[in-house]
Amino acid sequence: QEFEQSRIIKFTPLDACRLELMRFRTHYNGQDLPFSVKAAVVVQGAYIELQAFINMSSTAQILTRLPSVKYCENVMIRFPVPTQWIKALWTMNLQRQKSLKAKMNRRACLGALHEVESDPVIQVSVGTAKYESAYRAVVWKIDRLPDKNSSLDHPHSLSYKLELGSDQEIPSDWYPFATVQFVVHDTCASGTEVKSLGIESDLQPQKHVIQKAFYNCQVEIEKKWITLDGEDPDKAGNCLMQ
């Protein structure tokens, strides 16, 4: 009732705790996102390869040339991994298992002709990538986009290759989506702004207000099958055993 009369939200935050005060739905206004993500899974015999590309949008390139530069920070892209493939993403290190991971490899070139290696390989052109069991996904993390060591129109890529065993299969009902999360400071995606903020001690708390937008998107991962010589996909039916 007090809010209906005064249009003021009053609350008492807990000490030394981070809390969420309000959450509401908003309509997307159609503006271009700062960057685009394209991903594809290529199946060739017993080998699986995930390819992902990040391209900065033309709108983002224009914004970065303005005096008030806006960057995407804490970029995290998760590529789900079916349960049947998880053990292929772990390597043995002495007496314990270790998650396969890769750091930045600027020489990674996904378009080059190369032989498929038997050992699983993860390559990224920026940031770090590794399999994280908490998400059951290969997680690609980038501190900032555009990358300060690359040109604005330079695309970034991720690639990882797996060799499936005879007891592993490609799930027929697997329709993967990559989850993209990032933060943009000094941005208000919903159009809602805090006009004023006050506390009992009245010590100008407005100077401590930070405005930033959290983005959470999903991108469909395209699936491609490359038929090897001698394979008859009609005989296999819906069963895609490797």
C-alpha positions as CSV (number, residue, x, y, z in Angstrom):
1,Q,0.0,0.0,0.0
2,E,2.8,2.4,0.7
3,F,4.4,1.7,-2.7
4,E,1.0,2.3,-4.4
5,Q,0.8,5.8,-2.8
6,S,4.4,6.9,-2.8
7,R,5.9,4.9,-5.7
8,I,9.0,4.3,-3.5
9,I,10.5,0.9,-2.7
10,K,11.9,0.7,0.8
11,F,14.0,-2.3,2.0
12,T,16.5,-3.2,4.6
13,P,19.5,-5.1,3.0
14,L,21.3,-7.8,4.9
15,D,24.9,-7.0,6.0
16,A,27.7,-8.4,3.9
17,C,25.2,-10.2,1.5
18,R,24.4,-9.8,-2.1
19,L,20.7,-9.8,-2.8
20,E,18.2,-9.5,-5.7
21,L,15.6,-6.9,-5.0
22,M,13.4,-7.2,-8.1
23,R,13.1,-9.2,-11.3
24,F,10.7,-8.5,-14.2
25,R,10.2,-9.3,-17.8
26,T,10.9,-6.8,-20.6
27,H,10.4,-6.8,-24.3
28,Y,13.4,-7.0,-26.6
29,N,13.6,-3.8,-28.6
30,G,15.3,-5.3,-31.6
31,Q,18.7,-3.7,-31.2
32,D,21.7,-5.7,-32.4
33,L,23.6,-7.7,-29.8
34,P,27.3,-6.8,-29.3
35,F,28.5,-10.0,-31.0
36,S,27.1,-13.1,-32.7
37,V,27.9,-16.8,-32.0
38,K,27.8,-19.6,-34.6
39,A,28.4,-23.2,-33.6
40,A,28.3,-26.5,-35.4
41,V,29.0,-30.1,-34.5
42,V,30.7,-32.1,-37.3
43,V,30.4,-35.9,-37.2
44,Q,32.8,-37.9,-39.3
45,G,33.0,-41.6,-38.6
46,A,34.1,-42.0,-35.0
47,Y,35.3,-38.4,-34.7
48,I,33.3,-35.5,-33.4
49,E,34.4,-31.9,-33.8
50,L,32.7,-28.8,-32.4
51,Q,33.4,-25.5,-34.2
52,A,32.3,-22.2,-32.8
53,F,32.9,-18.6,-34.0
54,I,32.4,-15.2,-32.4
55,N,32.0,-12.1,-34.6
56,M,31.6,-8.6,-33.3
57,S,28.5,-6.9,-34.7
58,S,28.8,-3.7,-36.8
59,T,27.0,-1.8,-34.1
60,A,29.5,-2.8,-31.4
61,Q,32.4,-1.7,-33.7
62,I,30.9,1.7,-34.0
63,L,30.3,2.0,-30.2
64,T,33.9,1.1,-29.4
65,R,35.2,4.0,-31.4
66,L,33.2,6.5,-29.3
67,P,34.7,8.2,-26.3
68,S,32.6,6.2,-23.8
69,V,33.8,2.7,-24.8
70,K,31.5,-0.2,-23.9
71,Y,33.0,-3.7,-23.6
72,C,31.4,-7.1,-23.0
73,E,32.9,-8.6,-19.9
74,N,32.8,-12.0,-18.2
75,V,31.8,-13.7,-21.4
76,M,30.9,-17.4,-20.8
77,I,29.7,-19.7,-23.5
78,R,28.7,-23.3,-22.6
79,F,28.5,-26.1,-25.1
80,P,26.6,-29.1,-23.6
81,V,28.2,-32.6,-23.8
82,P,26.1,-35.8,-23.9
83,T,26.6,-38.1,-21.0
84,Q,28.1,-40.7,-23.3
85,W,30.9,-38.4,-24.3
86,I,32.0,-37.2,-20.9
87,K,34.7,-39.7,-20.3
88,A,36.4,-38.8,-23.6
89,L,36.9,-35.3,-22.2
90,W,39.1,-36.5,-19.3
91,T,42.7,-37.4,-19.4
92,M,44.7,-39.4,-16.9
93,N,47.4,-37.5,-15.0
94,L,49.4,-39.8,-12.8
95,Q,46.9,-41.2,-10.3
96,R,44.0,-38.8,-10.8
97,Q,41.7,-37.7,-13.6
98,K,42.2,-34.2,-15.0
99,S,39.8,-32.2,-17.1
100,L,40.9,-31.5,-20.6
101,K,41.5,-27.8,-21.0
102,A,43.1,-25.3,-23.4
103,K,44.3,-21.7,-23.1
104,M,44.6,-19.2,-25.9
105,N,46.1,-20.5,-29.1
106,R,46.3,-17.6,-31.6
107,R,47.6,-20.0,-34.3
108,A,44.4,-22.1,-34.2
109,C,43.0,-22.2,-37.7
110,L,39.8,-24.2,-38.2
111,G,39.9,-23.9,-41.9
112,A,43.3,-25.5,-42.4
113,L,43.5,-29.0,-43.8
114,H,44.8,-31.4,-41.1
115,E,44.5,-35.0,-40.1
116,V,42.2,-35.8,-37.3
117,E,44.2,-36.6,-34.2
118,S,43.4,-39.5,-31.9
119,D,43.8,-37.5,-28.7
120,P,41.1,-34.9,-27.9
121,V,42.2,-31.3,-28.5
122,I,40.7,-28.0,-27.5
123,Q,41.8,-24.9,-29.2
124,V,40.7,-21.3,-28.7
125,S,41.9,-18.1,-30.3
126,V,41.1,-16.0,-27.2
127,G,40.3,-16.8,-23.5
128,T,40.3,-20.3,-22.0
129,A,38.2,-23.4,-22.5
130,K,37.7,-26.6,-20.6
131,Y,35.1,-29.2,-19.7
132,E,33.3,-28.4,-16.4
133,S,31.3,-31.1,-14.8
134,A,29.1,-28.7,-12.9
135,Y,27.6,-27.6,-16.2
136,R,28.2,-30.9,-18.1
137,A,29.5,-28.7,-20.9
138,V,32.7,-27.4,-22.5
139,V,32.9,-23.8,-21.1
140,W,34.6,-21.0,-23.1
141,K,35.5,-18.0,-20.9
142,I,36.7,-14.6,-22.2
143,D,37.5,-11.7,-19.9
144,R,36.6,-9.0,-22.4
145,L,35.3,-8.5,-25.9
146,P,36.4,-6.9,-28.2
147,D,39.8,-8.3,-27.2
148,K,42.3,-5.6,-26.6
149,N,45.0,-7.5,-28.5
150,S,42.9,-8.0,-31.6
151,S,41.3,-5.8,-34.2
152,L,37.5,-5.1,-33.8
153,D,36.5,-7.2,-36.9
154,H,38.8,-10.1,-36.1
155,P,36.7,-13.3,-35.5
156,H,37.5,-15.6,-32.6
157,S,37.1,-19.4,-32.7
158,L,36.9,-22.5,-30.6
159,S,37.4,-26.1,-31.7
160,Y,37.5,-29.4,-29.8
161,K,37.8,-32.9,-31.3
162,L,36.8,-36.2,-29.7
163,E,37.3,-39.8,-30.8
164,L,34.3,-41.9,-29.6
165,G,34.8,-45.5,-28.6
166,S,32.7,-48.4,-30.0
167,D,30.4,-48.2,-27.0
168,Q,29.6,-44.5,-27.4
169,E,26.9,-43.2,-29.7
170,I,25.4,-40.0,-30.9
171,P,22.0,-39.5,-29.1
172,S,19.3,-39.3,-31.8
173,D,17.3,-36.9,-29.6
174,W,20.2,-34.6,-29.0
175,Y,19.3,-31.0,-30.0
176,P,22.1,-29.0,-28.5
177,F,21.9,-25.3,-27.6
178,A,24.9,-23.1,-26.6
179,T,24.3,-20.8,-23.6
180,V,25.8,-17.4,-24.0
181,Q,26.2,-15.1,-20.9
182,F,28.0,-11.7,-20.7
183,V,27.9,-8.4,-18.9
184,V,27.9,-4.8,-20.4
185,H,28.5,-1.9,-18.1
186,D,26.7,1.5,-18.4
187,T,23.9,-0.2,-20.3
188,C,20.2,-0.5,-19.5
189,A,18.8,-3.3,-21.7
190,S,15.3,-3.1,-20.1
191,G,15.0,0.7,-20.3
192,T,14.5,0.9,-16.5
193,E,16.7,3.2,-14.5
194,V,17.2,4.1,-10.9
195,K,16.2,7.8,-10.7
196,S,17.1,8.3,-7.1
197,L,18.5,6.4,-4.1
198,G,18.5,7.4,-0.5
199,I,19.6,6.0,2.8
200,E,19.0,7.2,6.4
201,S,22.5,8.6,6.8
202,D,22.1,10.5,3.5
203,L,25.7,10.3,2.3
204,Q,25.0,10.8,-1.4
205,P,24.7,7.0,-2.2
206,Q,24.1,7.9,-5.9
207,K,27.8,7.9,-6.6
208,H,28.0,4.2,-5.6
209,V,25.2,3.2,-8.1
210,I,26.6,1.0,-11.0
211,Q,24.5,0.4,-14.0
212,K,25.2,-2.8,-16.0
213,A,23.2,-5.3,-18.1
214,F,23.4,-9.1,-17.8
215,Y,22.7,-11.0,-21.0
216,N,21.7,-14.6,-21.2
217,C,21.0,-16.0,-24.7
218,Q,20.8,-19.4,-26.4
219,V,22.2,-20.3,-29.8
220,E,21.3,-23.5,-31.6
221,I,24.3,-25.7,-32.5
222,E,24.1,-27.0,-36.1
223,K,24.7,-30.7,-36.6
224,K,26.5,-32.0,-39.7
225,W,27.3,-35.6,-40.7
226,I,30.0,-36.4,-43.2
227,T,29.6,-39.8,-44.7
228,L,32.8,-41.8,-45.1
229,D,33.5,-44.1,-48.0
230,G,31.8,-47.5,-47.6
231,E,29.1,-46.2,-45.2
232,D,25.5,-46.9,-45.9
233,P,23.4,-44.6,-43.8
234,D,20.1,-46.3,-45.0
235,K,21.1,-49.6,-43.3
236,A,22.0,-47.9,-40.0
237,G,18.5,-46.4,-39.8
238,N,18.2,-44.1,-36.8
239,C,21.0,-45.9,-34.9
240,L,24.2,-43.9,-35.2
241,M,26.6,-46.1,-33.4
242,Q,30.3,-45.2,-33.9
